[in-house]
Amino acid sequence: MLHVVRALFVLACGTVGWVTGIDLYRQPWMGLFIGLGAGLVFMALQLLATRQLASVVITLVFGILVGCLLAYFLIKVLDLLNEDMAPKARMYRNFAIAVVLSFLSVLTILHVKDDFKFVIPFVELKREGGGSKSVILDTSAIIDGRIADLMDTKVIDTQVIVPRFVLHELQQVADSQDKLKRNRGRRGLDILNRLRKTKNVEVQDVELPDISGVDAKLVRLAKNLDARIVTTDFNLNKVAQVQGVDVININDIASALRPVVLQGEKLTIKVIRTGESAGQGVGYLEDGTMVVAEECSSRIGQEVELMVTNVLQTSSGRLIFGRPG
C-alpha cells in the first residue's frame, strides 16, 4: 500500500510537470521532459527521506508544487476575466501569485505536519529545531505494561507509534495454545487499548513485507522515521544499538528510579523457592527485584533478614545477593 501511494505521488508530479510544460512551451516533448524530471526528483527525495535535510527539502518542494498548481488555475481564471492586461504587468502579477501561494502552501504543510505523514509515508516534517524523536513500541514493551504508567505521568510527550506488524504479533500471542503466552498476549492487547486512549499514541498501518522478522522490521522502521525503539527485549536492544538506532529500555528506566540498595545494608525478604546453586534461596522485593539469599534453601516460606553482599545491575534487571546476618 505504501509503495502504491508513493507511485501515485510520482505519477501526479509527472502529470503536473507534463501539463505545465505543454502549456508554457507549446511542445509535447518539453512537457514530457518536465514531467519525467518532476517525477524523478520526487522519487529521489523519497529515497533520501530518512534524513532531516531531505524532510525539509520535501516540505519546500511539495509546498511549491502545490502553490504553483493553485497559481496556475487562478491565473487561468484571471486571464479570462482580464484579457487586455499588458504582458509585463501580467508577468509581474503571475509571479506574485505563484510566490504568495507557494509560501502559504509551505506554511500549511508545516502546520499539519502530523497528518502529512499519512500522505507521504515514512516522512515526518518538523519545524526547524523542533520536537523530540518519535518512539516505536515493540511487543515486549506493550505486554510489560509499564509504558502505560509512563504515558500517564506525561513523561513521554512525543508521538508514540505502534506499527501494524506489532499489533499482529500481539494477536498471535493472544491466540496461542500455550496458556501463559495467551494470557500475556491478552494483557498486551488490554494495555494497547489503554494506550490508544492517549492522544499521542497512534497505530500506523505499516507492514514492511519485504523484511522478515518483527525485530528487523522495527529497526528498519526506526531508521526510516529517525525514531527510537521502546523495549524490554535485551537482544533487540543490542541489535538496534549496533545498527545506530536509539533504544529506550524500560528495565533501565525502572532501575534508575529504584531506591538504591548498597552493599552492607540490611533488608528483609520472604524466601519463596530454591536458587540455582546449592544452599541458595530466592525472594523478591516489592518492586520485583530478585534477591538471592545464601544459606537459605531450607527456609522456604519464611521471612529472613539479609545483609547485602553484592548488587548486580544489567539491562535485563537488577540482582541482589545477601546472606543472613
Backbone torsions as a table, in degrees:
resi	resn	phi	psi	omega
1	MET	NA	-42.2	-179.6
2	LEU	-62.3	-41.8	-179.3
3	HIS	-67.2	-33.2	178.3
4	VAL	-65.1	-44.3	179.2
5	VAL	-61.6	-43.8	178.7
6	ARG	-62.3	-43.6	-179.9
7	ALA	-62.1	-39.2	178.5
8	LEU	-63.5	-37.2	179.0
9	PHE	-69.4	-39.6	176.2
10	VAL	-62.1	-42.9	178.2
11	LEU	-62.7	-40.8	179.2
12	ALA	-63.7	-43.3	178.0
13	CYS	-61.1	-44.2	179.2
14	GLY	-62.6	-41.6	-179.1
15	THR	-65.1	-44.4	178.7
16	VAL	-61.6	-43.7	178.9
17	GLY	-63.3	-39.8	-179.3
18	TRP	-64.4	-47.1	179.5
19	VAL	-63.7	-43.2	-179.6
20	THR	-63.2	-43.1	-179.5
21	GLY	-62.3	-43.3	179.3
22	ILE	-64.4	-40.1	-177.0
23	ASP	-70.0	-38.0	-176.1
24	LEU	-82.3	-41.3	-172.1
25	TYR	-106.9	-6.8	178.9
26	ARG	58.1	26.0	-179.6
27	GLN	-129.2	120.2	180.0
28	PRO	-58.8	-37.8	-178.6
29	TRP	-66.4	-32.8	177.9
30	MET	-69.2	-38.3	176.3
31	GLY	-63.4	-41.3	178.1
32	LEU	-63.7	-40.4	179.8
33	PHE	-62.9	-48.5	179.9
34	ILE	-65.2	-39.7	179.5
35	GLY	-62.1	-47.0	178.2
36	LEU	-63.2	-39.5	179.2
37	GLY	-62.5	-44.8	179.6
38	ALA	-63.4	-42.1	179.1
39	GLY	-64.2	-42.5	-179.7
40	LEU	-67.2	-38.5	178.4
41	VAL	-63.0	-44.9	-179.8
42	PHE	-64.8	-38.9	178.9
43	MET	-64.1	-40.7	179.1
44	ALA	-64.0	-39.6	178.8
45	LEU	-66.5	-34.7	176.3
46	GLN	-61.6	-41.7	-179.3
47	LEU	-68.3	-26.0	179.8
48	LEU	-96.1	8.8	-169.2
49	ALA	-68.6	-8.7	-179.9
50	THR	-77.6	-9.6	-178.8
51	ARG	-99.8	146.8	-178.2
52	GLN	-62.2	-41.0	179.9
53	LEU	-60.4	-41.7	180.0
54	ALA	-64.3	-35.7	177.8
55	SER	-62.9	-41.0	177.5
56	VAL	-64.7	-43.7	179.9
57	VAL	-62.6	-41.9	178.8
58	ILE	-62.4	-38.6	177.2
59	THR	-58.2	-48.9	-178.3
60	LEU	-64.8	-47.5	-176.8
61	VAL	-62.8	-47.0	-178.0
62	PHE	-66.8	-40.2	177.7
63	GLY	-62.4	-43.7	178.7
64	ILE	-65.9	-39.5	179.3
65	LEU	-60.8	-47.4	179.0
66	VAL	-64.7	-42.8	179.5
67	GLY	-61.1	-42.9	179.8
68	CYS	-67.2	-36.0	178.5
69	LEU	-65.2	-44.1	177.2
70	LEU	-64.4	-40.7	179.4
71	ALA	-62.8	-37.9	-179.6
72	TYR	-58.1	-48.2	-178.5
73	PHE	-69.5	-38.7	179.4
74	LEU	-64.6	-41.3	179.4
75	ILE	-64.3	-39.4	178.1
76	LYS	-59.8	-41.5	179.7
77	VAL	-66.8	-44.7	-179.9
78	LEU	-63.8	-35.8	178.0
79	ASP	-64.2	-36.4	178.3
80	LEU	-68.7	-33.3	-178.7
81	LEU	-80.7	-25.6	-176.9
82	ASN	-138.3	78.8	-175.6
83	GLU	-77.2	-18.8	-174.3
84	ASP	-93.3	10.5	-178.1
85	MET	-68.0	141.6	-178.8
86	ALA	-62.5	142.2	-177.4
87	PRO	-56.7	-41.2	-178.2
88	LYS	-67.8	-44.1	178.0
89	ALA	-62.8	-38.1	178.4
90	ARG	-63.4	-38.7	179.5
91	MET	-63.6	-45.5	179.4
92	TYR	-64.4	-40.8	179.4
93	ARG	-62.7	-45.6	-179.2
94	ASN	-62.9	-40.7	179.2
95	PHE	-64.1	-44.4	-179.9
96	ALA	-63.0	-41.5	179.8
97	ILE	-63.5	-43.8	-179.0
98	ALA	-63.5	-42.4	-179.2
99	VAL	-65.4	-46.9	-177.2
100	VAL	-64.1	-46.1	-178.3
101	LEU	-68.1	-36.4	176.7
102	SER	-64.6	-43.2	178.8
103	PHE	-61.6	-45.0	179.5
104	LEU	-65.8	-34.6	179.1
105	SER	-66.2	-43.2	178.3
106	VAL	-61.9	-43.9	178.8
107	LEU	-62.6	-40.2	179.8
108	THR	-64.2	-42.9	179.9
109	ILE	-63.6	-40.8	177.4
110	LEU	-64.2	-36.4	-178.6
111	HIS	-68.2	-33.3	-178.8
112	VAL	-109.3	36.4	-173.9
113	LYS	-59.4	-32.5	-178.3
114	ASP	-69.0	-35.8	178.2
115	ASP	-80.3	-21.1	-176.3
116	PHE	-67.4	-24.3	179.2
117	LYS	-63.3	-27.0	178.2
118	PHE	-68.8	-33.5	-178.2
119	VAL	-75.3	-45.0	177.4
120	ILE	-117.0	98.6	-175.3
121	PRO	-58.0	144.4	175.1
122	PHE	71.8	5.9	179.3
123	VAL	-111.8	119.3	178.4
124	GLU	-111.1	114.1	-177.0
125	LEU	-91.3	129.6	-176.9
126	LYS	-127.5	150.7	170.9
127	ARG	-70.1	156.8	-176.2
128	GLU	-56.2	121.4	176.4
129	GLY	70.6	15.9	-173.3
130	GLY	-104.4	145.8	167.2
131	GLY	78.1	151.1	174.9
132	SER	-89.0	168.4	177.5
133	LYS	-67.6	146.7	173.1
134	SER	-68.1	160.8	176.7
135	VAL	-121.5	143.8	179.7
136	ILE	-114.6	127.2	-178.6
137	LEU	-89.0	135.3	172.2
138	ASP	-97.6	174.7	-175.1
139	THR	-62.0	-41.4	-177.4
140	SER	-64.4	-37.2	-179.9
141	ALA	-67.3	-36.6	179.7
142	ILE	-70.3	-46.0	179.8
143	ILE	-63.1	-37.9	179.2
144	ASP	-56.6	-41.1	172.2
145	GLY	91.0	-20.7	-175.9
146	ARG	-69.0	-20.1	178.4
147	ILE	-63.0	-31.9	178.3
148	ALA	-66.1	-39.3	177.0
149	ASP	-65.9	-38.9	177.5
150	LEU	-62.9	-40.7	179.1
151	MET	-63.8	-36.2	179.9
152	ASP	-65.8	-28.2	-179.8
153	THR	-81.0	-6.0	-178.8
154	LYS	67.3	16.6	177.2
155	VAL	-66.7	-39.5	177.2
156	ILE	-96.4	108.6	-177.6
157	ASP	-113.3	9.1	177.0
158	THR	-93.7	177.5	-179.8
159	GLN	-70.7	135.0	178.7
160	VAL	-111.8	123.9	-174.0
161	ILE	-112.1	131.8	171.4
162	VAL	-115.9	105.9	-179.2
163	PRO	-66.2	153.7	-179.7
164	ARG	-60.5	-35.0	-178.1
165	PHE	-70.2	-25.6	173.8
166	VAL	-70.8	-41.0	177.0
167	LEU	-61.2	-40.9	178.7
168	HIS	-63.8	-39.9	178.4
169	GLU	-64.6	-39.4	176.3
170	LEU	-60.3	-43.2	-179.8
171	GLN	-64.6	-37.9	178.1
172	GLN	-65.5	-40.4	177.6
173	VAL	-65.3	-40.1	-179.7
174	ALA	-67.1	-24.4	179.1
175	ASP	-95.6	7.7	-176.5
176	SER	-64.8	151.3	176.5
177	GLN	-74.7	-23.4	178.8
178	ASP	-75.5	126.2	-174.7
179	LYS	-62.6	-41.8	-179.0
180	LEU	-63.2	-46.8	179.0
181	LYS	-63.7	-39.7	-179.1
182	ARG	-61.5	-42.8	178.7
183	ASN	-65.1	-39.3	178.5
184	ARG	-65.1	-40.8	179.0
185	GLY	-65.2	-41.7	179.4
186	ARG	-67.2	-36.5	175.4
187	ARG	-62.4	-42.0	179.0
188	GLY	-60.9	-41.3	178.4
189	LEU	-65.5	-38.0	176.4
190	ASP	-63.9	-42.8	178.4
191	ILE	-63.7	-40.2	-180.0
192	LEU	-64.2	-41.1	176.3
193	ASN	-61.9	-36.4	176.7
194	ARG	-67.3	-40.4	-179.4
195	LEU	-66.6	-36.2	-175.4
196	ARG	-68.6	-14.3	174.8
197	LYS	-76.3	-13.6	177.0
198	THR	-82.9	138.6	-171.7
199	LYS	-62.0	-37.9	-172.9
200	ASN	-94.7	15.5	175.1
201	VAL	-101.5	128.8	-174.5
202	GLU	-136.0	130.0	172.3
203	VAL	-89.4	114.9	-176.8
204	GLN	-99.7	140.2	-177.7
205	ASP	-80.9	72.3	-179.2
206	VAL	-119.3	129.8	-178.1
207	GLU	-118.1	-39.9	-176.1
208	LEU	51.5	62.0	-175.9
209	PRO	-65.6	-18.9	-178.7
210	ASP	-79.2	-3.7	-179.3
211	ILE	-118.4	134.0	179.6
212	SER	-100.0	142.1	178.5
213	GLY	94.1	128.9	-178.2
214	VAL	-64.3	-40.4	-179.3
215	ASP	-62.2	-43.3	179.2
216	ALA	-64.1	-38.1	178.3
217	LYS	-65.9	-40.2	179.2
218	LEU	-62.1	-44.0	-179.7
219	VAL	-64.0	-44.2	179.8
220	ARG	-63.8	-43.7	-179.7
221	LEU	-63.4	-41.4	178.6
222	ALA	-62.2	-38.2	176.9
223	LYS	-66.3	-43.8	-178.8
224	ASN	-62.9	-38.2	-177.0
225	LEU	-94.5	-3.1	-173.8
226	ASP	53.9	49.6	-175.6
227	ALA	-115.1	173.9	176.5
228	ARG	-108.5	153.1	178.8
229	ILE	-103.9	133.6	174.6
230	VAL	-104.6	124.9	-173.6
231	THR	-154.1	167.2	166.0
232	THR	-119.8	3.8	-177.0
233	ASP	-81.8	115.0	-177.0
234	PHE	-63.4	-42.1	-178.2
235	ASN	-67.1	-43.0	176.5
236	LEU	-61.7	-38.3	177.3
237	ASN	-55.6	-48.7	-177.5
238	LYS	-68.6	-44.1	-178.7
239	VAL	-62.0	-43.7	-179.2
240	ALA	-64.5	-41.6	-180.0
241	GLN	-65.0	-37.7	178.0
242	VAL	-61.7	-34.8	-178.3
243	GLN	-91.8	11.3	173.9
244	GLY	80.2	20.7	178.7
245	VAL	-100.7	130.7	178.3
246	ASP	-69.6	139.1	-177.6
247	VAL	-127.5	136.9	170.8
248	ILE	-107.9	111.3	179.9
249	ASN	-94.6	117.4	-176.7
250	ILE	-61.7	-32.5	177.4
251	ASN	-63.6	-36.6	177.4
252	ASP	-66.2	-39.8	177.9
253	ILE	-63.1	-46.4	-180.0
254	ALA	-61.6	-40.7	180.0
255	SER	-64.6	-38.8	-179.5
256	ALA	-66.9	-26.3	-177.0
257	LEU	-96.1	-6.2	-179.6
258	ARG	-73.8	149.1	173.3
259	PRO	-60.4	139.6	-177.0
260	VAL	-74.3	129.0	174.3
261	VAL	-110.4	119.8	-175.5
262	LEU	-103.4	154.5	176.8
263	GLN	-61.0	132.2	-179.3
264	GLY	99.8	-14.7	177.5
265	GLU	-78.0	161.9	179.3
266	LYS	-108.2	145.8	174.6
267	LEU	-148.8	160.7	-178.1
268	THR	-119.5	130.8	177.8
269	ILE	-134.3	165.4	171.9
270	LYS	-104.1	122.5	-179.7
271	VAL	-75.7	123.0	-175.2
272	ILE	-111.5	-18.1	178.6
273	ARG	-162.4	172.4	178.5
274	THR	-82.8	156.3	179.4
275	GLY	-92.2	-175.1	-177.5
276	GLU	-73.6	-33.3	-179.3
277	SER	-97.0	158.0	-178.9
278	ALA	-61.7	134.2	176.3
279	GLY	88.3	-8.4	-176.8
280	GLN	-87.8	142.2	169.1
281	GLY	-117.1	158.1	-176.8
282	VAL	-127.6	135.3	174.0
283	GLY	-141.6	-178.2	-176.5
284	TYR	-138.2	145.4	171.1
285	LEU	-77.4	172.6	-177.7
286	GLU	-63.4	-28.7	-179.7
287	ASP	-86.6	5.7	177.0
288	GLY	93.2	0.0	179.1
289	THR	-67.3	131.0	179.8
290	MET	-77.6	136.1	177.5
291	VAL	-121.6	123.5	177.1
292	VAL	-97.1	116.4	-177.4
293	ALA	-101.4	114.1	178.0
294	GLU	-70.7	146.5	175.7
295	GLU	60.3	31.4	-177.3
296	CYS	-128.0	18.7	-178.6
297	SER	-67.7	-22.6	-179.2
298	SER	-91.2	3.7	-175.5
299	ARG	-116.1	32.7	179.3
300	ILE	-63.8	133.0	-178.3
301	GLY	90.7	-4.0	-178.8
302	GLN	-108.0	153.6	172.5
303	GLU	-89.7	132.2	-178.6
304	VAL	-129.5	149.2	175.8
305	GLU	-98.1	126.6	-175.2
306	LEU	-117.9	150.7	169.3
307	MET	-99.6	122.7	-177.8
308	VAL	-67.4	124.7	179.2
309	THR	-105.5	-23.7	-179.0
310	ASN	-162.4	147.3	176.8
311	VAL	-130.8	120.7	178.2
312	LEU	-108.5	132.1	-179.8
313	GLN	-116.9	122.6	177.9
314	THR	-133.8	169.5	178.7
315	SER	-68.0	-19.9	178.3
316	SER	-88.6	-2.6	178.1
317	GLY	139.5	-175.2	-179.5
318	ARG	-111.9	143.0	-178.2
319	LEU	-129.1	126.6	-177.3
320	ILE	-113.6	134.2	175.4
321	PHE	-112.6	140.9	178.5
322	GLY	-155.3	166.9	176.3
323	ARG	-140.0	153.6	-179.8
324	PRO	-56.7	136.4	179.9
325	GLY	-167.5	NA	NA
